């Protein structure tokens, strides 16, 4: 798509495009821009003010002289994303940091946005493999966002949607969570994981959490009501390599047998 086509999409005139081009080339005052573009100085100033309102330019005063520059990349990204948010009705709390290539980073902030993306995670990855890394502090922070009933529902959805879950957790995690959330939680979690490895609790002295799928990564800090969603194949491969290393250097446990024991479920009751 050429420059003029981009201008049409942005709703900019040919003169506004000429002013932006002049700014790109380092012409920083209305006089210099007017000389470069052959647009009147009065019109250039009005255009610069309009572009500033749209978040595309900024002005500053040095030694009593006003000059203009293009807005920082982050501000221009925000301007474009606000238009995208309006057109696609993207809810508040979601911010797409990069979306111009196959790679993107989406930040979900606030309890409502976090709940929404959690719903998607456990419903939108049917029959996928999930690698999870979670400690006691991170688990406790779920209660800041969801009640026990919703947490149990998520566990049931994981099983219902055929997600293949491999987890790395601290030693005694299931015992601690059963004490915290109750027998029903243990029953709903039973059958959720296919492989569980345990490592020392010292590696979980934080509220961070990782969900790793085939084409997406989720970094969770639920205590801060924050989820960072990443789509990038190289980062995904790197994290998967880290995960495999931890699996190969830790102890595998029979999580489902342990949960049945904690929940008091008899073997005869297992289908």
Beta strands, then each sheet from edge to edge (+ up, - down):
strand 1: 57-62
strand 2: 65-70
strand 3: 94-98
strand 4: 104-109
strand 5: 129-134
strand 6: 164-170
strand 7: 193-199
strand 8: 209-212
strand 9: 217-221
strand 10: 226-231
strand 11: 251-253
sheet 1: 1+ 2-
sheet 2: 3+ 4- 10+ 9- 8+ 5- 6- 7- 11+
end
